[in-house]
Amino acid sequence: MAEDQVGILDGTTFIVCDRTGDIVPSADAPHGLFADDIRLLSKWVLTINGERLSTLSIDDVHYFENRFYLVPGGQDVYVNSTVTVLRTHNLNTGLYEDLVIVNNDRRPVDLTLRVEADADFADIFEVKDGATPKKGRYYRRTDDGRLVLGYERERFRRETIVSSSVPATVDDDGLTLEVHIGPHSQWSARLSALPDLPMPRGLERLTIPGRAVRTGRDKQGDLLEWLDQAPQLECAWEPLRATYRQSLIDLASLRFSPFLAEDKSVPAAGLPWFMALFGRDSILTSFQALPFAPELAATTLQVLAFRQGSRVDNFREEEPGRILHELRYGEMTIFEESPHSPYFGSADATPLFLVLLDEYERWTGDEDLVRSVEQEARTAIDWIDTYADLTGTGYISYQRRNTRNGLENQCWKDSWDSISYRDGRLPDFPRATCELQGYAYDAKRRTARLARTFWNDPAYADRLEREAADLKQRFNRDFWIADGEYVALALDGDGRQVDAMSSNMGHLLWSGILEEPKAAAVVRHLMSPALFSGWGVRTLAQGEARYNPIGYHVGTVWPFDNSFIAWGMRCYGYAEEAARIAAGILDAAAFYDGRLPEAFAGSPRAETRYPVNYPTACSPQAWSSGAPLLLLRAMLGLWPIGEDLVTRPALPAKLDWVALLDIPGRWGRLDAFGRGPRAGRGRGHQPTPQQLSAP
């Protein structure tokens, strides 16, 4: 979010407002109270005696409460007021606003307090992409001291009910309260804006998800329990400790409860645009957080298995075995104006589902879950071998079948211009990006282990291992650009190499598909000035025709991208290079008070003392919150226990974590990486404090 915006979360309910606590209608800012992909308040403006308020300070109580300290007087910075206002926002299915007004004068004061309220009931996609004409009917009414704002379209209805805990005059535009406060006294009231979200008849199959994790419990206590269950980090560099703690808090904030596991949680992708279930984002975030919060992975796997594609549907791009991309509940989805019920336009979520399944078992030893989703895992392999092979070459590729509003690019860089040749031309479809092949290779090797160990099917395991070995051989031949010694971004529909140099090839390191000499060359390119900005690896190299340091996928630095690149470097034994990436990203985190945004500019670090903001980055964002956790694993060399780490190339016999930590010269010594209550339940390895004491 922009610096002039403030937000809090409660499951899939969230509010974005300005720094006074107001929701001000604007085409340039996503202000509003949202629940289940619908904006339930598009205006919420507080005035006293006809004037807006000025902000003295904001107290952000983690992610679930904001306190605004205000004075009447609009934008006049020289206000000398005897009245102060404490405005507190809380969410619990809707907005609760607690007001405390203090009269600091020796004389009484009479005030007229006014709250202007409105609701456009815009779908989140309408807010993000620009509003479209609504096809339903708006209405509003006063009802027993309450203001009811409503919208109805056929079987779809949404209402927001505005009320006050003290008597108020209600009209069609808001509430008015006449307030008398004695000398050196205070007055308080609670305002609320609560949704009424009935499920449209005939669409119960969508099932609106639970609002908040563990609704009804003390949120502060829930957060403290979450933090207490995570491993405890002690180190000499305070910004690293702060970033680690903030990452855990942000992951807690992004949790919501899906319908089939209401006491469990999955991570939503990010505030404000992506407070929903995303296949790729939820999987990769769960992978990053596995040793720290393994229940995220367990629930993510169960939910995605339950929602796995079972038919061919061109509008939703659903196919048997395919893992969903995005699930929404707004008006556009319900009336099939968008395909997100759910939408399956992702080529990487399916192999990544298999990668996470294996990694989860390695850390937790949860054999029951592996056995419970055996059929879904096998069907996912079938999708890779059939529906994903659009060219008959054995490579995963994509080409959208929903040409009206499906995604053109269905890899993680899903913006329209993210895949290009060096000269800027866009390749034809189908497109087979390089990292998709790495994911497929990793998925088959990992699934082979599951088949042999848990499904009692050694023949299937042998087949998958043969296919993975063949894929590796062909990939290192077909994607390698010999004269530049790097990996092509993709193959186009005719099998030609798409030769732009990008960060995508960094994901090949953690998949293990690269041959050793090629891996060394890729690492050199990733750490070259063309790709490494000093803060992190850019999505596209300087010198490419489409390079733009503030282009969404064509030059920015993404913390999540860098965390997996660093992890891959560690997998291949490039500890120093992994540490340099970790140093850059964690240095950037310090400038963001420990909360890494979705992305920031790829401008060279030598040009600026600070990382340059990307203007519309989500924050908090799930896989950015998970990035420091995976970077810690890379620095410490934390691996799941097991003698059969077949997917890890060049795994050293002894993990030289002390040397790795000394390389950046930044953090000093990690004195302890203690184990919380959840550690040790399965087979995951976390060193004891004694093991992590520097010599």
C-alpha positions in Angstrom: 0.0 0.0 0.0 1.0 3.6 -0.5 2.6 5.4 2.5 -0.5 7.7 2.9 -2.7 4.6 3.4 -3.4 2.6 6.5 -5.0 -0.9 6.7 -5.9 -3.6 9.1 -7.1 -7.2 8.4 -9.4 -9.8 9.8 -9.5 -12.9 7.6 -10.9 -11.9 4.2 -12.3 -8.6 5.8 -10.0 -5.6 5.6 -10.1 -1.8 5.6 -7.9 0.6 3.7 -8.2 4.3 4.8 -6.2 7.5 4.9 -4.0 8.6 7.9 -6.9 10.2 9.7 -9.0 7.0 9.6 -11.3 8.2 6.9 -12.4 6.3 3.8 -12.4 9.0 1.1 -13.7 8.3 -2.4 -10.9 8.4 -4.8 -10.1 6.9 -8.2 -6.4 6.8 -7.2 -6.6 5.0 -3.9 -8.3 1.7 -3.0 -10.0 3.1 0.1 -12.8 1.0 1.6 -14.1 -1.6 3.9 -14.0 -4.9 2.0 -15.3 -8.4 2.7 -15.3 -11.4 0.4 -14.2 -9.3 -2.6 -16.9 -6.6 -2.3 -16.4 -3.0 -1.1 -19.0 -2.5 1.7 -18.0 1.1 2.5 -16.7 3.5 -0.1 -17.0 6.5 2.1 -16.6 6.9 5.9 -15.6 10.5 6.8 -15.6 11.9 10.3 -16.1 15.7 10.9 -16.5 17.8 14.0 -18.3 21.1 13.6 -18.1 20.6 9.9 -14.3 20.2 9.8 -12.2 17.2 9.1 -9.5 16.2 11.5 -5.7 16.4 11.5 -3.5 13.5 12.6 -1.1 13.8 15.5 0.0 10.2 15.5 -1.1 6.6 14.6 -0.6 3.7 16.9 -0.6 0.5 14.8 -1.5 -2.4 17.1 -0.1 -5.2 14.8 -2.6 -6.0 12.1 -5.9 -6.0 13.8 -6.3 -2.5 15.3 -5.4 1.1 14.4 -5.5 4.0 16.8 -5.6 7.5 15.4 -4.8 10.5 17.6 -6.4 13.5 16.1 -7.5 17.1 16.6 -10.2 19.1 14.8 -9.0 21.5 12.3 -8.7 20.1 8.8 -5.3 20.5 7.2 -4.2 23.5 9.3 -0.9 22.4 10.8 -1.0 25.3 13.3 -4.1 24.0 15.1 -4.0 24.8 18.8 -7.0 22.7 19.9 -8.3 22.0 23.4 -10.1 19.0 22.0 -8.4 15.7 21.2 -9.9 12.7 19.5 -8.8 9.0 19.8 -10.3 7.0 17.0 -9.8 3.2 17.1 -10.6 0.8 14.3 -11.3 -2.8 14.9 -12.5 -5.5 12.6 -14.7 -8.5 13.4 -16.8 -9.4 10.3 -17.2 -5.6 9.9 -15.9 -2.3 11.1 -16.1 -1.2 14.8 -14.9 2.4 15.4 -14.5 3.5 19.0 -14.4 7.2 19.6 -13.1 9.0 22.6 -13.2 12.8 22.6 -11.3 14.6 25.4 -12.0 18.2 26.4 -8.8 19.6 27.8 -10.4 23.0 28.6 -11.7 24.4 31.9 -14.9 25.2 30.1 -17.5 22.8 28.7 -17.8 22.3 25.0 -20.6 21.4 22.6 -19.7 19.6 19.4 -21.6 18.3 16.3 -20.1 15.1 15.3 -20.9 13.8 11.8 -20.1 10.6 10.0 -20.8 10.5 6.2 -21.2 7.0 5.0 -21.7 5.4 1.5 -21.2 2.1 -0.2 -20.7 1.4 -3.9 -20.5 -2.4 -3.4 -17.9 -2.5 -6.1 -16.3 -5.9 -6.9 -12.6 -5.9 -6.0 -11.8 -6.3 -9.7 -13.8 -3.1 -10.4 -11.9 -1.2 -7.8 -8.5 -2.5 -9.1 -9.1 -2.1 -12.8 -11.6 0.9 -12.8 -15.3 0.8 -12.0 -17.7 -0.5 -14.6 -21.4 0.4 -14.7 -23.3 -1.6 -12.1 -26.2 -3.7 -13.3 -28.2 -3.8 -10.2 -30.2 -1.5 -8.0 -28.9 0.6 -5.1 -31.1 1.4 -2.1 -30.8 3.0 1.3 -33.2 3.3 4.2 -33.3 4.3 7.9 -34.4 1.6 10.1 -34.8 2.0 13.9 -31.8 4.3 14.4 -29.7 2.6 11.8 -28.7 3.4 8.2 -29.0 0.5 5.8 -27.0 0.8 2.6 -27.9 -1.8 0.0 -27.3 -3.2 -3.4 -29.3 -5.9 -5.2 -29.0 -7.7 -8.5 -31.2 -10.7 -9.2 -30.2 -13.3 -6.7 -27.3 -11.2 -5.4 -27.7 -8.9 -2.4 -25.3 -7.0 -0.2 -26.0 -4.6 2.7 -24.0 -2.5 5.1 -25.7 -1.5 8.4 -24.4 1.6 10.0 -25.3 2.4 13.6 -24.1 4.1 16.8 -24.0 2.9 20.5 -25.4 6.3 21.6 -28.5 8.2 20.2 -27.9 9.7 16.8 -29.8 11.4 14.1 -29.9 9.2 11.0 -30.4 10.3 7.4 -29.6 8.8 4.0 -26.1 10.1 4.1 -24.9 9.2 7.6 -25.2 9.8 11.3 -25.1 13.1 13.3 -24.4 13.1 17.1 -24.7 16.1 19.3 -22.0 15.9 22.0 -21.6 17.9 25.2 -18.4 17.4 27.2 -17.8 19.0 30.6 -14.6 20.7 31.7 -11.6 18.3 31.6 -13.9 15.4 30.8 -14.3 13.0 28.0 -17.1 11.4 25.9 -17.1 8.0 24.1 -19.2 6.1 21.7 -18.9 3.1 19.3 -19.9 3.4 15.6 -20.2 0.3 13.5 -20.6 -0.7 9.8 -21.5 -4.3 9.7 -22.2 -6.4 6.5 -25.1 -8.6 5.7 -23.8 -11.1 3.1 -26.4 -13.7 2.2 -25.2 -16.4 -0.2 -27.1 -16.1 -3.5 -29.5 -19.0 -4.0 -28.1 -21.8 -6.1 -24.5 -20.8 -5.5 -23.9 -22.5 -2.2 -21.2 -24.5 -3.8 -18.9 -21.4 -3.6 -19.3 -21.2 0.2 -18.1 -17.9 1.6 -14.9 -18.6 3.7 -14.7 -17.9 7.4 -14.1 -14.3 8.3 -11.3 -14.5 10.8 -9.1 -17.2 12.1 -10.5 -18.4 15.4 -13.3 -15.9 15.4 -14.4 -14.8 18.9 -11.0 -15.3 20.5 -8.8 -12.6 21.9 -6.8 -11.4 18.9 -3.8 -10.3 20.9 -3.7 -13.7 22.7 -4.0 -15.5 19.4 -1.1 -13.6 18.0 1.1 -14.2 21.1 0.3 -17.9 20.8 1.3 -17.9 17.1 4.6 -16.1 17.9 5.3 -18.4 20.9 4.9 -21.5 18.7 7.5 -20.3 16.2 11.2 -20.9 16.7 12.9 -18.1 18.6 15.7 -16.1 16.9 18.5 -14.3 18.8 21.2 -12.5 16.9 23.5 -9.5 17.2 21.8 -7.4 14.5 18.6 -6.0 15.8 17.0 -5.2 12.3 17.2 -9.0 11.5 15.3 -9.8 14.7 12.7 -7.1 14.0 12.3 -8.4 10.4 11.9 -12.0 11.6 9.2 -10.9 14.1 7.4 -8.7 11.6 7.4 -11.5 9.1 5.7 -13.8 11.5 3.2 -11.1 12.5 2.4 -10.4 8.8 1.9 -14.1 8.1 -0.5 -14.2 11.0 -2.4 -11.3 9.6 -2.9 -12.8 6.2 -4.4 -16.1 7.5 -8.0 -16.9 6.8 -10.1 -20.0 7.4 -11.3 -21.9 4.3 -14.7 -23.5 4.6 -13.6 -27.2 4.9 -11.1 -26.5 7.7 -12.6 -23.7 9.7 -10.2 -24.2 12.6 -7.2 -24.1 10.3 -5.8 -21.4 8.1 -4.2 -20.7 4.8 -2.3 -17.6 3.7 -4.1 -15.0 1.5 -1.7 -13.5 -1.1 -1.6 -9.8 0.0 -3.3 -6.5 0.9 -5.2 -4.9 -0.7 -5.8 -6.7 -4.1 -5.2 -10.4 -3.2 -7.0 -11.2 0.0 -8.0 -14.6 -1.4 -6.8 -18.1 -1.9 -4.1 -18.2 -4.6 -2.6 -21.6 -5.6 0.9 -20.5 -6.4 1.2 -17.8 -3.7 -0.3 -20.0 -1.0 2.0 -22.9 -1.9 5.2 -20.9 -2.1 4.5 -19.0 1.1 3.8 -22.3 2.9 7.1 -23.6 1.6 8.9 -20.6 2.9 7.3 -20.9 6.3 7.5 -24.7 6.7 9.9 -25.0 9.7 8.2 -22.0 11.3 4.5 -22.6 10.8 3.9 -26.0 9.2 0.1 -25.9 9.6 -0.1 -23.4 6.8 1.3 -26.0 4.4 -1.0 -28.7 5.7 -4.2 -26.7 5.2 -3.1 -25.3 1.9 -2.5 -28.8 0.5 -5.8 -30.1 1.8 -7.8 -27.1 0.4 -6.1 -27.2 -3.0 -6.5 -31.0 -3.3 -10.2 -30.6 -2.6 -10.5 -27.8 -5.2 -8.4 -29.7 -7.8 -9.7 -29.5 -11.4 -12.0 -32.3 -12.5 -13.3 -31.3 -15.9 -12.5 -29.3 -19.0 -13.9 -25.8 -18.8 -12.5 -23.2 -21.2 -13.9 -20.2 -19.3 -12.3 -21.1 -16.0 -9.3 -22.9 -17.8 -10.0 -25.9 -15.6 -8.6 -29.3 -16.6 -8.5 -32.6 -14.7 -5.7 -32.6 -12.2 -4.9 -28.9 -12.5 -4.5 -26.9 -9.3 -6.4 -23.7 -9.0 -4.9 -20.2 -9.5 -7.4 -17.9 -7.7 -10.7 -18.2 -5.9 -13.1 -15.2 -5.5 -16.6 -14.5 -4.2 -17.5 -11.1 -5.6 -20.4 -10.1 -7.9 -18.4 -10.4 -11.1 -17.5 -14.0 -10.2 -21.0 -14.9 -9.2 -22.4 -13.7 -12.5 -19.5 -15.2 -14.5 -18.2 -11.9 -15.7 -14.9 -13.1 -14.3 -13.8 -16.8 -14.2 -12.6 -16.9 -10.6 -15.1 -19.5 -9.2 -12.3 -20.8 -9.2 -9.9 -19.8 -12.0 -7.2 -22.3 -13.0 -5.0 -20.2 -15.3 -1.7 -21.1 -13.7 0.9 -23.4 -15.2 3.1 -23.7 -12.1 0.7 -24.3 -9.2 0.2 -28.0 -10.1 3.9 -29.1 -10.0 4.5 -26.8 -7.0 1.6 -28.5 -5.2 3.7 -31.8 -5.5 6.9 -30.1 -4.4 5.2 -28.7 -1.3 3.6 -32.1 -0.5 7.0 -33.8 -0.4 8.7 -30.9 1.5 5.9 -30.9 4.1 6.3 -34.6 4.8 10.1 -34.2 5.1 9.7 -31.5 7.8 6.7 -33.0 9.7 6.6 -36.7 9.1 2.9 -36.4 8.4 2.4 -39.6 6.5 -1.4 -39.5 6.9 -1.7 -36.4 4.8 0.5 -37.8 2.1 -1.6 -40.9 1.9 -4.9 -39.0 2.0 -4.0 -37.0 -1.2 -2.4 -39.8 -3.2 -5.0 -39.7 -5.9 -4.8 -36.0 -6.2 -1.1 -36.1 -6.5 -1.2 -38.8 -9.2 -3.8 -36.8 -11.1 -1.5 -33.7 -10.9 1.3 -35.8 -12.5 -1.2 -36.8 -15.2 -1.9 -33.1 -15.9 1.8 -32.3 -16.3 2.2 -35.2 -18.8 -1.0 -34.5 -20.8 -2.8 -31.2 -20.6 0.3 -29.1 -19.8 2.3 -30.5 -22.8 0.7 -28.3 -25.4 3.5 -28.8 -28.0 4.1 -32.5 -27.6 7.8 -31.9 -26.6 7.5 -33.0 -23.0 7.7 -29.4 -21.6 5.0 -27.6 -19.6 3.7 -24.7 -21.6 0.7 -22.4 -21.5 -1.7 -20.7 -23.8 -4.9 -19.2 -22.5 -8.2 -20.6 -23.7 -10.3 -17.9 -22.1 -9.4 -15.1 -24.5 -11.8 -12.7 -23.0 -10.4 -12.2 -19.5 -8.0 -15.1 -18.9 -4.3 -14.5 -18.1 -2.0 -14.3 -21.1 1.1 -15.3 -19.1 0.4 -18.1 -16.6 3.8 -18.3 -14.9 4.5 -16.3 -11.8 5.4 -13.3 -13.9 1.8 -13.0 -15.1 1.8 -9.5 -16.5 1.3 -9.1 -20.3 4.9 -8.0 -21.1 6.9 -10.1 -18.7 8.1 -12.7 -21.3 10.1 -11.2 -24.2 13.1 -11.6 -26.4 16.1 -9.5 -25.8 15.0 -7.0 -28.4 11.7 -6.6 -26.7 9.5 -8.6 -29.1 6.9 -10.8 -27.5 7.0 -14.5 -28.4 4.1 -16.5 -29.8 2.2 -19.0 -27.8 2.4 -21.6 -26.4 5.2 -20.4 -24.1 7.3 -22.8 -22.0 9.1 -20.7 -19.4 12.3 -22.2 -18.0 11.3 -22.3 -14.3 8.2 -24.4 -15.2 10.4 -27.2 -16.4 12.4 -27.0 -13.2 9.3 -27.3 -11.1 8.2 -30.3 -13.2 11.5 -32.0 -12.7 11.5 -31.4 -9.0 7.8 -32.6 -8.7 8.5 -35.9 -10.4 11.5 -36.7 -8.3 9.7 -35.8 -5.1 6.6 -37.7 -6.1 8.7 -40.7 -6.9 9.9 -40.7 -3.3 6.3 -40.5 -2.0 5.2 -43.3 -4.3 8.1 -45.6 -3.2 7.9 -44.7 0.5 4.2 -44.3 1.2 2.1 -45.5 -1.7 3.9 -48.9 -2.1 4.3 -48.3 -5.8 8.0 -48.7 -6.8 7.2 -49.2 -10.5 5.5 -45.8 -10.6 8.4 -44.3 -8.7 10.9 -45.8 -11.2 8.9 -44.4 -14.1 8.8 -40.8 -12.6 12.5 -40.9 -12.0 13.2 -42.0 -15.5 11.0 -39.2 -16.9 12.7 -36.6 -14.6 16.2 -37.7 -15.8 15.1 -37.5 -19.4 13.6 -34.0 -18.8 16.8 -32.8 -17.2 18.9 -34.0 -20.1 16.6 -32.4 -22.7 16.2 -29.2 -20.8 20.0 -28.6 -20.4 20.2 -29.0 -24.2 17.2 -27.1 -25.4 17.2 -24.1 -23.0 20.9 -23.4 -22.8 22.1 -20.4 -24.7 25.7 -21.4 -25.4 27.1 -18.1 -26.7 25.9 -16.3 -23.6 26.2 -19.1 -21.1 22.8 -18.6 -19.5 19.3 -20.2 -19.7 16.7 -18.9 -22.1 13.7 -17.3 -20.4 11.4 -19.6 -22.4 10.8 -21.5 -25.6 8.2 -20.1 -27.9 5.5 -22.0 -29.8 8.0 -23.1 -32.5 10.6 -24.2 -30.0 12.8 -21.1 -30.5 14.7 -19.8 -27.5 13.3 -16.6 -25.9 16.6 -15.1 -25.1 16.0 -12.3 -22.6 18.1 -12.7 -19.4 15.9 -12.8 -16.3 15.6 -14.0 -12.8 13.5 -17.0 -13.8 16.7 -19.0 -14.3 17.4 -18.6 -10.6 14.5 -20.9 -9.8 16.2 -23.7 -11.6 18.7 -23.8 -8.8 16.3 -24.8 -6.1 14.6 -27.3 -8.4 17.9 -29.0 -9.1 17.5 -29.4 -12.9 20.7 -27.6 -13.9 23.9 -29.5 -14.6 26.7 -28.3 -12.3 28.8 -26.3 -14.9 25.7 -24.6 -16.1 24.7 -23.8 -12.6 28.0 -22.0 -12.0 27.4 -19.8 -15.1 23.9 -19.0 -14.0 25.1 -17.9 -10.6 27.7 -15.6 -12.2 25.0 -14.0 -14.3 22.6 -13.6 -11.3 25.3 -11.8 -9.3 26.5 -9.6 -12.2 25.6 -5.9 -12.3 23.1 -6.6 -15.0 20.9 -8.6 -12.7 22.0 -7.9 -9.1 21.2 -4.3 -8.1 22.9 -4.5 -4.7 19.5 -4.8 -3.0 18.6 -8.0 -4.8 18.3 -9.8 -8.2 16.2 -7.9 -10.7 13.3 -9.7 -12.6 14.9 -8.6 -15.9 18.5 -7.7 -16.6 19.7 -4.2 -17.4 20.3 -4.0 -21.1 17.2 -5.9 -22.2 14.9 -3.9 -24.4 12.0 -4.0 -22.0 14.1 -3.4 -18.9 12.4 -0.8 -16.6 13.5 -0.6 -12.9 9.9 0.2 -11.9 8.2 -2.2 -14.3 6.2 -4.8 -12.6 8.0 -7.9 -13.9 10.6 -6.2 -16.1 13.2 -4.8 -13.7 11.9 -4.7 -10.2 13.3 -6.7 -7.3 10.9 -9.1 -5.7 11.9 -10.4 -2.2 10.1 -13.7 -2.7 11.9 -14.3 -6.0 15.3 -13.5 -4.3 14.6 -15.8 -1.4 14.1 -18.8 -3.7 17.2 -17.8 -5.8 19.3 -17.6 -2.6 17.9 -20.9 -1.4 18.8 -22.5 -4.8 22.3 -21.1 -4.6 22.7 -22.7 -1.2 21.4 -26.0 -2.6 24.2 -26.0 -5.1 26.8 -24.9 -2.5 27.1 -21.2 -3.4 27.0 -20.0 0.2 28.7 -16.7 -0.4 26.5 -15.6 -3.2 23.4 -16.7 -1.3 24.5 -14.6 1.7 25.0 -11.5 -0.6 21.4 -11.8 -1.8 20.2 -12.3 1.8 22.2 -9.2 2.9 20.7 -7.0 0.2 17.1 -8.1 0.9 17.4 -7.9 4.6 19.1 -4.5 4.4 16.1 -3.4 2.3 13.7 -4.8 5.0 15.3 -2.6 7.6 14.3 0.5 5.6 10.7 -0.9 5.5 10.6 -1.4 9.3 10.9 -5.1 8.7 7.9 -5.5 6.4 9.1 -6.3 2.9 6.7 -5.1 0.2 5.6 -7.1 -2.8 8.4 -5.5 -4.9 10.7 -2.5 -5.1 12.6 -0.8 -7.8 15.6 -2.4 -9.5 17.6 0.8 -9.3 21.3 0.3 -8.6 22.1 0.5 -4.9 24.9 2.8 -5.6 22.5 5.5 -6.8 20.4 5.7 -3.7 20.7 5.3 0.0 17.3 3.7 0.2 15.4 1.0 -1.8 13.1 2.9 -4.2 9.4 2.1 -3.7 7.3 0.4 -6.4 4.2 2.6 -6.4 1.4 0.0 -6.1 3.1 -2.8 -4.2 1.0 -5.0 -1.9 2.0 -4.7 1.7 1.8 -7.0 3.7 2.2 -9.6 1.0 2.4 -13.3 1.8 5.5 -14.5 0.0 7.4 -11.3 0.8 6.6 -12.0 4.5 7.9 -15.5 4.0 11.1 -14.3 2.2 13.1 -13.6 5.4 12.2 -17.1 6.7 13.6 -18.8 3.6 16.6 -16.6 3.7 17.3 -17.6 7.2 17.1 -21.2 6.2 19.6 -20.5 3.4 22.0 -18.8 5.7 21.8 -21.4 8.5 21.7 -24.4 6.1 18.4 -25.8 7.6 17.4 -28.9 5.8 14.8 -31.5 6.6 16.3 -34.7 8.0 16.6 -37.7 5.7 19.2 -39.7 3.8 17.2 -39.6 0.6 17.4 -35.9 -0.4 17.4 -36.9 -4.0 16.3 -33.5 -5.2 19.3 -31.7 -3.6 22.3 -31.5 -5.9 25.8 -31.1 -4.4 24.5 -31.1 -0.9 27.7 -30.8 1.3 28.4 -33.5 3.8 28.8 -30.8 6.4 26.7 -27.7 6.4 29.1 -24.8 6.9 26.6 -22.4 8.3 29.1 -20.4 10.5 31.2 -19.5 7.5 28.1 -18.4 5.6 27.0 -16.1 8.4 30.4 -14.5 8.6 30.5 -13.6 4.9 28.2 -10.5 4.8 29.9 -9.0 7.8 26.4 -7.8 8.8 24.8 -9.8 11.5 27.6 -11.1 13.6 26.7 -14.4 15.2 23.4 -16.1 15.4 23.5 -16.9 19.0 20.5 -19.1 19.1 17.7 -20.4 16.9 15.7 -22.1 19.6 12.8 -24.4 19.1 9.2 -23.5 19.9 6.5 -26.0 20.9 5.8 -27.0 17.3 9.4 -28.0 16.6 10.4 -31.6 16.8 6.9 -33.0 16.1 8.0 -34.6 12.9 11.3 -35.2 11.1 12.3 -31.6 10.5 15.8 -30.7 11.7 16.4 -27.5 13.7 19.8 -27.0 15.3 20.0 -26.7 19.1 21.5 -23.5 20.5 24.7 -25.4 21.2 24.9 -26.3 17.5 24.5 -22.7 16.6 27.1 -21.3 18.9 29.9 -19.8 16.9 33.3 -21.3 17.6 
